[in-house]
């Protein structure tokens, strides 16, 4: 089992990163919204990983915190939820948002993730309610927390939670962006000016 990798970020795609570890380059699939926060190529990164073997093909999934990894593994245990759905849910909501949506039975927020319909969202709530606990590092990954603040601000401005989450997921981020920068960018993207 590969429990984690530490190395240099070689390149990144829409939902994957290439990490050079001791002369070997590994590809890990990651939640798309987390990629921008990992840094530029050449940066040293550490990912908590889960190796999944299906049809004799190994696939490595990577996460910046143990809480993200634990949530991913829990999601894989839900019937009808595969790795892509799990990555989509974590990318859309982050761990804290996922826990909140499950506890509040917010099917709209859960089904806003790519590939997750209302039936699947209902199963996630049914099977994981009370199981996704807030750990010490639950909010340690700043982009998920920042995304939550941006979503809250957009909802306060009158947008629905689903619209706000979709806008945040489509944002192009830079490492120095503040919450205010991301709110402005989301409003521009949604046609709200600023």
C-alpha positions, 0 to 999 in steps of 0.5 A, a space after each residue: 500500500 502506498 500511504 503517501 508521497 512526498 516529492 516535486 510537482 512535475 505537472 498538473 492536469 484538470 484532475 491529476 498531478 505528476 509527482 517526482 519521487 526519488 527519480 520515479 514519477 507517479 501520477 495521482 488523481 486529485 480533487 480538481 479544486 485542490 490542484 491550484 493550491 498545490 503550487 507551481 511545477 517544481 514545488 515540493 508537495 506531500 499527498 496522503 494517498 489511496 491505491 485502488 486496483 480495479 481490472 488489474 489497473 492500479 490508480 493512485 488518488 492523492 489528497 493534501 490532508 488526512 481528513 480528505 483521504 478519510 472522507 474519500 475512503 468513506 465515500 467509496 464505501 457508499 453503494 453506487 459511489 465510485 472514485 470519480 464521484 468521490 473526487 467530485 464531491 470533495 472538489 465541490 464541497 471540501 470535507 467540512 462542506 461535505 460533512 455539513 451537507 450530509 448532516 443537514 441532509 442537503 441533497 441539492 448541494 451533494 447532487 451539484 457535484 459532477 456525476 452525483 444525482 439526487 438518488 446517489 446524494 440520498 444514499 450518501 446521506 443515509 449511509 454516512 450521516 454521523 460517520 464523517 467526524 470533524 477531525 483536527 485537520 478537517 479545516 487544515 486545507 485552506 482552499 476548502 475553507 476559503 471556498 466555503 467562505 466564498 460560497 457563504 458570501 455568494 449565498 448572502 448576496 442572493 445566489 442559491 447554494 448550488 449556483 454559488 458552489 458551481 461558480 466557485 468550482 469554475 474559478 481559476 485560482 492563484 496562490 495569493 488570492 484572497 477570499 475577496 478576490 475570489 468573490 469578485 471573480 465568481 461575481 464576474 463569472 456569474 455576470 454580477 459585475 464588480 
